Amino acid sequence: THEYTSLLDGLRVNGVELPHDSEGNYYLSVGDNAGDVLGGKWKMSIICSLSMEGSTRYNDLKRRMNGISNTMLVKSLKELEDAGLVRRKEYLEVPVRVEYEVTEATEKLLPILSSLAQWAAAL
């Protein structure tokens, strides 16, 4: 837990308790939660690749992510799936075929990411 959590217990803004996770850790800003979901070296690249290419098989995505290890790609995809930003589709074929695609939640996020990229390019 964060040291500041105890200072915020029960804190309400305009009658609404601050957002917090299941362990009672409060998010001080939207950036705390967004950083958890989108942080890291590879997640934004994965989202961008899947949004541009559509439904993509694992090995094709791995080839596009130059320099990423299998372990990191699996971990990043799992975290994005858990956050509801990537959907994993498994086809019961021999051999098993797995594809990844962005979700509707990610489609809503793309204009924000585009604005963020434009802002960063202007720095």
Residue pairs with C-beta under 8 A, 6 or more apart in sequence:
1 23
1 24
1 25
2 25
2 26
4 26
4 28
5 24
5 25
5 26
8 18
8 26
8 28
9 24
10 17
11 17
11 18
11 26
12 18
18 26
18 27
18 28
19 26
19 27
19 33
20 26
20 27
21 27
27 33
37 43
37 79
37 80
37 83
37 85
38 44
38 47
40 76
42 65
42 68
42 72
42 73
42 76
43 76
43 79
43 80
44 113
45 65
46 61
46 65
46 73
46 76
46 77
46 80
46 86
47 80
47 85
47 86
47 102
47 106
47 109
47 113
48 113
49 56
49 61
49 64
49 65
50 56
50 61
50 86
50 100
50 101
50 102
50 106
51 102
51 106
51 107
51 110
53 60
53 64
54 101
55 89
55 99
55 100
55 101
56 64
56 99
56 100
56 101
57 97
57 98
57 99
57 100
58 73
58 98
58 99
58 100
61 73
61 100
62 68
62 70
62 73
65 73
68 76
77 86
77 88
77 100
80 86
81 87
81 88
84 103
84 105
85 102
85 103
85 105
85 106
85 109
86 100
86 101
86 102
86 103
86 106
87 100
87 101
87 102
87 103
88 98
88 99
88 100
89 98
89 99
89 100
89 101
90 96
90 97
90 98
91 97
91 98
91 99
